[in-house]
Amino acid sequence: MERLTNLLGVTALATMDRLRPALETLAGHGGSAPAVLAHLLAHPGESVEGLRCVLAISQPATVRLVDRLVADGFLERCPGPNRRTLALVLTATGRETAVRLLAARADALIDMLAVLDEHEAPQLEALLAKLTARLAVDRPGALTVCRLCDRAACSQGPGCPLDHTVSDLRP
C-alpha cells in the first residue's frame, strides 16, 4: 500500500504541475482564477459567498479575486435573487476563456493518459470513478472537488460519480 500511496501522490502532483501553467496563462491569473471561470461556466449567477464556499478561500480573498476578474473583463456582477446578493456571470470573453481552459486541461490529461492501451484506459476510468465518488458526501463538497471539472465530459458514460450528492438538494 505504501507504493500505491506514493504513486498516487506523485501522479497527482505531476498532474497539477502540468495543468497549472496552461490554466494560469489562459486565465491571466494564478491561484483560483481558472476554477472561478470553469465553475461559473457550469453555474452562472453564483454569488460571491457561493463561490467562496466552492473555492474554500476567505471572503476577502474571494472578493479580491472577483474584482480582478471583473476588471479584466472576464466577469460581471448582475442583480441577484435579492437586494443583498449579486450574481456573478461570465462575459463573452470569460465564457470563451473558460471553454479554452477546459480544452487545455483535457489536452494535458490526454497526453498523460496516452501511455495506456485500449484495455487499461477503461480500467483506470472505472477505478477513478470509484475514487471520485468518495471525494464528497454532499453537494457543497462535490462543487469544491469539481471546481475545474468539465461537466460535459463527466456526463458521458454512466454519469458523474458524484451524482449521489445531488440527493441532498431534493426535498
N, C-alpha and C positions, 0 to 999 in steps of 0.2 A: 504494500500500500504506500510506502514511503516514496518509491519510484513513481508511481502513478500520481501521487500528490505533487511531486516535484515537476513532472512533465506537464501537468495541467497548469501549474503556476508559471512555468516558462512559456508555455503556449499563450496563456492569457496576456502576459506582459509583452511578448513579442507581437501579438496581435494589436495591442494598443499602440505600441511603438510604430507599427506600420500605418495604422489608421490616423493617429493624431496629426502628423504634419499635413496630410492631404486635407483633412477636415478643417483644421485651423486656417490653412491658407484660403480655402474656399469661403469660409465664414468671415475671414478678415479679423478674427479674434480667437484667442485660445480659451482654455477652460470649458465652461458650459455653453458657450455660444452655439456650437454646432447642435447640441442637444435641444436648445431652445427652438432653433429653426425646424429640426426634424419633428419635435413634439407638436409645435403649432401647425405644421403641415397636416398632421393627423387630427389635431384637436384645436381648430381655430376658435378664437374667442375665450381662451383660457384667461383667468385673472392672474395678477401678479402673485397672489397668495397660492393659487393652484400651481402655478409654475414653480414657486419656491418649494413646495412640497415635492414636486416631481424631481427637481434638481438637487434637493437635500442640501440647500445652502441657506444662509441667513436672508432675512427680508431686505436689509440694506444692500447686500450683495446682489440680490435679485433685481432690485430697483436700479442699481448702477448698471447692471448688465442690460436690462431693458432700455435704459436711457441711451446707452452706447449703440444698441441695435436700431433704435428709433432714429438717432442722429445719423446713422449710416444708411438709412433708407430701407432697412430690412423689415421693420415692424411699424405698425401704427397703433395708437391707442384709440379705441372706439367706445361709445357708451356701452356700459354693461347692463346686466339684468336689473340693477337697481342704481340709485344715485351714488352710492359709495364705491361701486366697483367699476373698473374699466376692463374692457375686453381687449386682449392682445390679438392682433390679426397680422398675418404676413402681407407685405406689399407684393406687387408682381415680382420685384427683384428678390424679395425674401422667399417667395414660392419657388422661383427658378433656382435660387441658390440651394434651397432645401432639397430639391429634386437632384441637383448636381452632387450634393453631399452624399445622398443615399447611393447614387451611382458610383461615386468614388469609393465609398465604403464597400459596396459589393465587389468592385474590381479588386480591391486589396484582399478581400477574403477569398474570392475565386482563385486568385493567384496562390494563396496559401493552400487551398484545397486541391490544387492541380496535381499534387503527388498521389492522390487517392485514385484507385481504379473504380470501374463501374460497380463493383461489389462492395468495396469499402465505403464509398460515399453514402449509400443508403443506411449502412450500419451505423456510421458516425451520426447521421441525421437522427436516427431513432434514439441513440444514446444522448445526444444533445437535447432533444425534445424532452426526454425523461429528466435530465438535469435541470433544464429551464423551468419545467413545471414546478420544481421545488424551490425556485428562487423567490417566490412571493406567495403569500397566503391571502392577500386582499388586493382590491383594485388600486389603492394608492401605491402599494409596494410594486405591483405589476407595472404601473406607469413609470415608476422610477427605474426599474430594471429595463424597461423598453424605451427609454428616453431617446435612444438613437436607432430604434427599430424601423425596419422597412415593413410597414403594415401590410402592403400588398403582397410582398414575398411570403410573409408569415401566414397569410390566408390561403395559400396554395396547399394542396395535400389535405391532411386531416384537420387542419386549422391550427390556431395559436395554442401552444402548450399552456398558456396562462389564462385560457378562457374560463377556467374554473373560478377565477377571481371576479368575473362579471356577476356571478350569482349574488354577491353581497350588495349589488345595486338594485336588485329586484325586490319588490315588496313581498 
